[in-house]
Amino acid sequence: MGRHCVFFTCLAVSSLLIGVSAFQSSSPLHIKSHSISTAKLHSSPIYRRHALRLRAAEDPLEPNTEKDDNILKQLERWFKSEEGREDVKTYFVSLAIALLLRFTIIEPRFIPSLSMYPTFEVGDQLAVEKVTKRLKPFYRQEVVVFNPPQTFREILVDQYGQDASRAREALIKRIVAIEGDEVEVKRGKLYVNGDKQDEPYTAEDAAYEFGPVTVPPGTVLVLGDNRNHSLDGHIWGFLPTQNVIGRAVFVYWPPWRLGNEGMY
C-alpha cells in the first residue's frame, strides 16, 4: 500500500512540475531555469513511465506493452493462487453438471414455427425432460419433441425442396394415438377407437380426411395443434417411440407465457 502511495505521489508531483514548466515557458524571464528543470525531469524514471502512458492515451493504436505485461502477470499470479485454482475447479465442475443435465435430464428448446399454435407461439422457449420416457409409456395428448423419421426427411427434401440438414432438425408435436389405437380424422374431428376426441388446444378443425388406421406396435401418431398448417403424422405416417427425445413440460420464456397450459 505504501509503495503505491509513493508511486502515485511521485506521479502527481511530476505532473504538477510538467504543468508549471509549461506555464513558465510562456515567460522569457524563466527560460533558463525551465531548461535546467526540464532536463532533470526528463531523466527521471517516473517521468518516462508517465510519458509512456500519455503517449498510449494519445495514440490508442500504439501497443501499451507495460499494461499488457501487467495483465499477463496478474493472470499468471491468479492461476497460481489458491483462489484461482478454486475458481477454475468450480467452473469446470459447474460446466460438467450443466452438460450432464443437458444430455440426460432436461434441455431447452425453441419454437421456430406455428405448427403447434395456439399452444406454442414462435419464439417460445420450453423445457423438455428426458428421463420419464424410459420409465413410463407415452399417453395421448402429451406434447413430445422427437427426431423426425426417415419418411419425413424424404418428403421434406423431395417434395418441399428443403435442405437435407434441415430435415434432420428435431420436431415438436402432440401424441393423438398410441400403439393399438384405431385413429381417424373425419369431418374435421379426431376419432380414436370410435370416440370423438375433445381437443380444446387445436387452432381449428382439420380440413382433411385421414384413416381409419391402426397404430403399429412401437409407434405413436403425432399431429400439430395447428392442424391445417402442420407437416405431421397424417402426411408422413407413424413415429417410432425410439425417436422421442423427451416430453415438453413447461414454457419458461417469454415470462408472460410461463407455464404448461395446453401441454397435457
PyMOL commands that set and color helices and strands:
alter all, ss='L'
color gray80, all
select helices_A, chain A and resi 2-24+28-42+45-58+65-80+82-104+132-134+150-158+166-168+227-229+233-236+241-243+255-257
alter helices_A, ss='H'
color red, helices_A
select strands_A, chain A and resi 106-110+125-129+143-146+171-177+182-186+189-192+195-196+210-214+219-223+239-240+244-253
alter strands_A, ss='S'
color yellow, strands_A
deselect
rebuild
show_as cartoon
